[in-house]
């Protein structure tokens, strides 16, 4: 007997509640975040713009539903996760320490 499997459901937002259609978690859920990072690989600023637009739409939906809105929490949930971890400049790949007069030549 051949069983047919359905393709996996995409992790997209279910509006106006902004929960994931596939797993029911708050959107963007972890799989959605991974997909977005892959789709926007090398274009993190574009991803940020897209997520800010989604945030704006989510806030408008919440207002239409009469829900209380904690903008900081919504921002953290929908946008802040894309920030890269802070890397000290001296430890960043490809960065060399500039040569200054204090590091060159004999000391006086």
C-alpha positions as CSV (number, residue, x, y, z in Angstrom):
1,X,0.0,0.0,0.0
2,X,1.4,3.4,-1.0
3,X,0.8,6.2,1.5
4,X,0.9,9.7,0.3
5,X,2.6,12.2,2.6
6,X,1.6,15.8,2.5
7,X,4.4,18.3,1.9
8,X,5.4,20.1,5.1
9,X,3.3,23.2,5.8
10,X,5.3,26.4,5.6
11,X,5.9,28.3,8.8
12,X,4.0,31.4,7.7
13,X,2.0,33.9,9.9
14,X,-1.7,33.2,10.5
15,X,-3.3,36.6,10.6
16,X,-4.6,38.5,12.5
17,X,-3.3,36.4,15.5
18,X,0.3,36.3,14.2
19,X,0.8,32.6,15.1
20,X,2.5,30.1,12.9
21,X,0.2,28.2,10.5
22,X,2.4,25.1,10.8
23,X,3.2,24.8,14.5
24,X,1.0,27.3,16.3
25,X,3.9,29.1,18.0
26,X,4.2,32.9,18.0
27,X,5.4,34.0,14.5
28,X,8.2,34.1,13.6
29,X,8.8,30.7,15.1
30,X,12.2,29.0,15.1
31,X,11.7,27.3,11.7
32,X,10.4,30.5,10.2
33,X,13.4,32.4,11.5
34,X,15.8,29.9,10.0
35,X,13.9,30.0,6.6
36,X,14.0,33.9,6.7
37,X,17.8,33.9,7.4
38,X,18.4,31.5,4.5
39,X,16.1,33.5,2.1
40,X,17.8,36.8,3.1
41,X,21.3,35.5,3.3
42,X,23.6,38.4,2.8
43,X,20.7,40.9,2.8
44,X,20.2,41.3,6.5
45,X,19.1,45.0,6.1
46,X,16.4,43.9,3.7
47,X,15.3,41.3,6.2
48,X,15.1,44.0,8.9
49,X,12.9,46.1,6.6
50,X,10.6,43.2,5.8
51,X,10.2,42.3,9.5
52,X,9.5,45.9,10.5
53,X,6.7,45.9,7.8
54,X,5.4,42.7,9.3
55,X,5.6,44.3,12.8
56,X,3.6,47.3,11.6
57,X,0.9,45.0,10.2
58,X,0.8,42.9,13.4
59,X,0.3,46.0,15.5
60,X,-2.4,47.2,13.3
61,X,-4.1,43.8,13.4
62,X,-3.8,43.8,17.2
63,X,-5.4,47.3,17.4
64,X,-8.3,46.2,15.2
65,X,-8.9,43.2,17.5
66,X,-8.8,45.5,20.6
67,X,-5.8,43.8,22.1
68,X,-3.3,45.6,24.3
69,X,0.0,46.2,22.7
70,X,3.4,46.0,24.2
71,X,5.5,47.4,21.4
72,X,8.8,46.5,23.1
73,X,7.7,42.8,23.3
74,X,6.5,42.8,19.8
75,X,9.7,44.3,18.5
76,X,11.8,41.8,20.4
77,X,9.7,38.9,19.1
78,X,9.6,40.0,15.5
79,X,12.7,42.1,14.7
80,X,15.4,42.0,17.4
81,X,16.3,38.4,16.9
82,X,18.1,39.2,13.6
83,X,20.8,41.2,15.3
84,X,24.2,39.6,15.1
85,X,26.1,39.0,18.3
86,X,28.4,41.7,19.2
87,X,32.0,40.9,18.0
88,X,34.8,43.2,19.3
89,X,36.5,44.8,16.3
90,X,39.8,43.4,17.2
91,X,38.4,39.9,17.1
92,X,36.4,40.3,13.9
93,X,37.6,38.2,10.9
94,X,39.8,40.1,8.4
95,X,40.5,43.0,10.7
96,X,44.1,43.8,11.3
97,X,45.4,46.1,14.0
98,X,46.6,49.4,12.4
99,X,50.2,50.3,12.7
100,X,50.7,53.5,14.7
101,X,53.8,55.4,15.6
102,X,53.5,54.0,19.1
103,X,54.1,50.5,17.7
104,X,56.8,51.3,15.1
105,X,60.5,51.8,15.4
106,X,62.7,52.1,18.4
107,X,61.4,53.7,21.5
108,X,62.9,57.1,22.5
